[in-house]
Amino acid sequence: MAKNNFFCKVFHLYYDGFRSMTLGKTLWAIILIKLFIIFAVLKVFFFPNFLKEHAQGNEAEFVATQLLDIKD
């Protein structure tokens, strides 16, 4: 591939920019830690798997009955 490729230029722009950062590396570390906390820790404790708990193996049937409001 040629060095004048658009993706090569974009990669080198970001690579050179991140290499010369000092405060930016710390800020990116804080952002990544916060994202990990949001998506990993909070999901485990505050968002249980509702479908798995209520469907008992028949997920498709459970969703269909909930959407169609079928009473047995």
Biotite code that builds the C-alpha atoms (Angstrom):
import biotite.structure as struc

atoms = struc.array([
    struc.Atom([0.000, 0.000, 0.000], chain_id="A", res_id=1, res_name="MET", atom_name="CA", element="C"),
    struc.Atom([1.120, 3.493, -0.699], chain_id="A", res_id=2, res_name="ALA", atom_name="CA", element="C"),
    struc.Atom([2.154, 5.818, 2.112], chain_id="A", res_id=3, res_name="LYS", atom_name="CA", element="C"),
    struc.Atom([-0.226, 8.462, 0.759], chain_id="A", res_id=4, res_name="ASN", atom_name="CA", element="C"),
    struc.Atom([-3.223, 6.286, 1.600], chain_id="A", res_id=5, res_name="ASN", atom_name="CA", element="C"),
    struc.Atom([-5.928, 8.153, 3.545], chain_id="A", res_id=6, res_name="PHE", atom_name="CA", element="C"),
    struc.Atom([-6.000, 5.571, 6.338], chain_id="A", res_id=7, res_name="PHE", atom_name="CA", element="C"),
    struc.Atom([-2.210, 5.696, 6.734], chain_id="A", res_id=8, res_name="CYS", atom_name="CA", element="C"),
    struc.Atom([-2.366, 9.471, 7.046], chain_id="A", res_id=9, res_name="LYS", atom_name="CA", element="C"),
    struc.Atom([-5.123, 9.273, 9.664], chain_id="A", res_id=10, res_name="VAL", atom_name="CA", element="C"),
    struc.Atom([-3.257, 6.578, 11.611], chain_id="A", res_id=11, res_name="PHE", atom_name="CA", element="C"),
    struc.Atom([-0.024, 8.592, 11.647], chain_id="A", res_id=12, res_name="HIS", atom_name="CA", element="C"),
    struc.Atom([-1.905, 11.739, 12.671], chain_id="A", res_id=13, res_name="LEU", atom_name="CA", element="C"),
    struc.Atom([-3.355, 10.033, 15.745], chain_id="A", res_id=14, res_name="TYR", atom_name="CA", element="C"),
    struc.Atom([-0.183, 8.065, 16.471], chain_id="A", res_id=15, res_name="TYR", atom_name="CA", element="C"),
    struc.Atom([1.980, 11.179, 16.478], chain_id="A", res_id=16, res_name="ASP", atom_name="CA", element="C"),
    struc.Atom([-0.615, 13.110, 18.471], chain_id="A", res_id=17, res_name="GLY", atom_name="CA", element="C"),
    struc.Atom([-0.939, 10.498, 21.215], chain_id="A", res_id=18, res_name="PHE", atom_name="CA", element="C"),
    struc.Atom([2.811, 9.939, 21.392], chain_id="A", res_id=19, res_name="ARG", atom_name="CA", element="C"),
    struc.Atom([3.463, 13.579, 22.288], chain_id="A", res_id=20, res_name="SER", atom_name="CA", element="C"),
    struc.Atom([0.651, 13.851, 24.850], chain_id="A", res_id=21, res_name="MET", atom_name="CA", element="C"),
    struc.Atom([1.372, 14.169, 28.548], chain_id="A", res_id=22, res_name="THR", atom_name="CA", element="C"),
    struc.Atom([-1.879, 15.244, 30.197], chain_id="A", res_id=23, res_name="LEU", atom_name="CA", element="C"),
    struc.Atom([-3.933, 13.565, 27.479], chain_id="A", res_id=24, res_name="GLY", atom_name="CA", element="C"),
    struc.Atom([-2.694, 10.093, 28.420], chain_id="A", res_id=25, res_name="LYS", atom_name="CA", element="C"),
    struc.Atom([-3.919, 10.620, 31.969], chain_id="A", res_id=26, res_name="THR", atom_name="CA", element="C"),
    struc.Atom([-7.284, 11.860, 30.745], chain_id="A", res_id=27, res_name="LEU", atom_name="CA", element="C"),
    struc.Atom([-7.657, 8.867, 28.396], chain_id="A", res_id=28, res_name="TRP", atom_name="CA", element="C"),
    struc.Atom([-6.823, 6.542, 31.298], chain_id="A", res_id=29, res_name="ALA", atom_name="CA", element="C"),
    struc.Atom([-9.550, 8.177, 33.398], chain_id="A", res_id=30, res_name="ILE", atom_name="CA", element="C"),
    struc.Atom([-12.035, 7.870, 30.515], chain_id="A", res_id=31, res_name="ILE", atom_name="CA", element="C"),
    struc.Atom([-11.242, 4.164, 30.030], chain_id="A", res_id=32, res_name="LEU", atom_name="CA", element="C"),
    struc.Atom([-11.566, 3.450, 33.760], chain_id="A", res_id=33, res_name="ILE", atom_name="CA", element="C"),
    struc.Atom([-14.934, 5.227, 33.871], chain_id="A", res_id=34, res_name="LYS", atom_name="CA", element="C"),
    struc.Atom([-16.175, 3.276, 30.836], chain_id="A", res_id=35, res_name="LEU", atom_name="CA", element="C"),
    struc.Atom([-15.098, 0.025, 32.465], chain_id="A", res_id=36, res_name="PHE", atom_name="CA", element="C"),
    struc.Atom([-16.975, 0.938, 35.632], chain_id="A", res_id=37, res_name="ILE", atom_name="CA", element="C"),
    struc.Atom([-20.090, 1.913, 33.698], chain_id="A", res_id=38, res_name="ILE", atom_name="CA", element="C"),
    struc.Atom([-20.258, -1.123, 31.433], chain_id="A", res_id=39, res_name="PHE", atom_name="CA", element="C"),
    struc.Atom([-18.817, -3.884, 33.618], chain_id="A", res_id=40, res_name="ALA", atom_name="CA", element="C"),
    struc.Atom([-19.467, -3.119, 37.252], chain_id="A", res_id=41, res_name="VAL", atom_name="CA", element="C"),
    struc.Atom([-22.818, -1.332, 37.032], chain_id="A", res_id=42, res_name="LEU", atom_name="CA", element="C"),
    struc.Atom([-24.255, -3.899, 34.614], chain_id="A", res_id=43, res_name="LYS", atom_name="CA", element="C"),
    struc.Atom([-23.458, -6.757, 36.961], chain_id="A", res_id=44, res_name="VAL", atom_name="CA", element="C"),
    struc.Atom([-25.021, -5.147, 40.022], chain_id="A", res_id=45, res_name="PHE", atom_name="CA", element="C"),
    struc.Atom([-27.853, -2.992, 38.693], chain_id="A", res_id=46, res_name="PHE", atom_name="CA", element="C"),
    struc.Atom([-29.026, -4.606, 35.444], chain_id="A", res_id=47, res_name="PHE", atom_name="CA", element="C"),
    struc.Atom([-29.875, -8.263, 35.991], chain_id="A", res_id=48, res_name="PRO", atom_name="CA", element="C"),
    struc.Atom([-30.718, -10.555, 33.088], chain_id="A", res_id=49, res_name="ASN", atom_name="CA", element="C"),
    struc.Atom([-34.503, -10.193, 33.258], chain_id="A", res_id=50, res_name="PHE", atom_name="CA", element="C"),
    struc.Atom([-35.181, -12.449, 30.286], chain_id="A", res_id=51, res_name="LEU", atom_name="CA", element="C"),
    struc.Atom([-33.089, -15.324, 31.632], chain_id="A", res_id=52, res_name="LYS", atom_name="CA", element="C"),
    struc.Atom([-34.793, -15.149, 35.025], chain_id="A", res_id=53, res_name="GLU", atom_name="CA", element="C"),
    struc.Atom([-38.373, -15.111, 33.707], chain_id="A", res_id=54, res_name="HIS", atom_name="CA", element="C"),
    struc.Atom([-38.269, -17.172, 30.504], chain_id="A", res_id=55, res_name="ALA", atom_name="CA", element="C"),
    struc.Atom([-36.867, -20.445, 31.900], chain_id="A", res_id=56, res_name="GLN", atom_name="CA", element="C"),
    struc.Atom([-35.414, -21.532, 28.549], chain_id="A", res_id=57, res_name="GLY", atom_name="CA", element="C"),
    struc.Atom([-38.246, -20.362, 26.267], chain_id="A", res_id=58, res_name="ASN", atom_name="CA", element="C"),
    struc.Atom([-37.027, -16.870, 25.499], chain_id="A", res_id=59, res_name="GLU", atom_name="CA", element="C"),
    struc.Atom([-38.763, -16.560, 22.126], chain_id="A", res_id=60, res_name="ALA", atom_name="CA", element="C"),
    struc.Atom([-42.120, -17.694, 23.505], chain_id="A", res_id=61, res_name="GLU", atom_name="CA", element="C"),
    struc.Atom([-41.811, -15.406, 26.527], chain_id="A", res_id=62, res_name="PHE", atom_name="CA", element="C"),
    struc.Atom([-41.081, -12.371, 24.361], chain_id="A", res_id=63, res_name="VAL", atom_name="CA", element="C"),
    struc.Atom([-43.938, -13.227, 21.989], chain_id="A", res_id=64, res_name="ALA", atom_name="CA", element="C"),
    struc.Atom([-46.429, -13.538, 24.845], chain_id="A", res_id=65, res_name="THR", atom_name="CA", element="C"),
    struc.Atom([-45.230, -10.259, 26.365], chain_id="A", res_id=66, res_name="GLN", atom_name="CA", element="C"),
    struc.Atom([-45.485, -8.407, 23.047], chain_id="A", res_id=67, res_name="LEU", atom_name="CA", element="C"),
    struc.Atom([-48.854, -9.860, 22.076], chain_id="A", res_id=68, res_name="LEU", atom_name="CA", element="C"),
    struc.Atom([-50.232, -9.833, 25.632], chain_id="A", res_id=69, res_name="ASP", atom_name="CA", element="C"),
    struc.Atom([-51.590, -13.394, 25.310], chain_id="A", res_id=70, res_name="ILE", atom_name="CA", element="C"),
    struc.Atom([-53.270, -14.691, 28.449], chain_id="A", res_id=71, res_name="LYS", atom_name="CA", element="C"),
    struc.Atom([-53.288, -18.484, 28.968], chain_id="A", res_id=72, res_name="ASP", atom_name="CA", element="C"),
])
